[in-house]
Amino acid sequence: MKRSPLLLALALSALASPLFAAQTTVPPNAAAVKPPAGFRGEFFDNLDDVEEKIMALAEATPPEKFTWRPAKDVRSISEVYMHIAGMNYVLLSFAGIEPPKTNGDMEKKVTTKPEVLAELRKSFRHVRTHVEAMKNFENAAKVFGKPTTNRAVLVMVLSHLHEHLGQSIAYARMNGVVPPWSR
């Protein structure tokens, strides 16, 4: 008796379908993992992701590449990271949060990998600590004289971080560094 290839394919897919179904079922602990609640949770979920990527990329970059820049008048790798750290302070100042005292222009003075990593961590702790303490995201704020809210300031913080994460990914790839999360 000659068997049809179509009939054989249908039989095999019927046998295999329970295997595929088992791979796509919801894990038993999925109900315990809840999406973040409200703006605060959404902010921290996003901050966790971007901070983790910025730090992983900075850590993956060899120390000798921290002085690399794509052109003469463009920020170096360390200067981009110090710009991120500095703006974490400056942007929160629009929400009335006092920035810590720094020793002058961090972009020019903080250049070694260990110093850069330490300053980045410090700036992310600053953001986390002050946003956790923030009572009302709708409180009035001013950004360059324009009225807005604390919520808008925090959206700017995230936007700024993502902008420079993209820049840092490009810089890293130009130097043969593959972002750790995409390996």
Buried (B, 14 or more C-beta within 10 A) or exposed (E): EEEEEEEEEEEEEEEEEEEEEEEEEEEEEEEEEEEEEEBBEBBBEBBEBBBEBBBEBBEBBEEEBBEBBEEEEEBBBBBBBBBBBBBBBEBBEBBBBEBEEBEEEBBEEBBEBEBBBEBBBBBBEBBBEBBEEBEEBEEEBEBEEEEBBBBBBBBBBBEBBBEBBEBBBEBBEEBEBEBBEEE
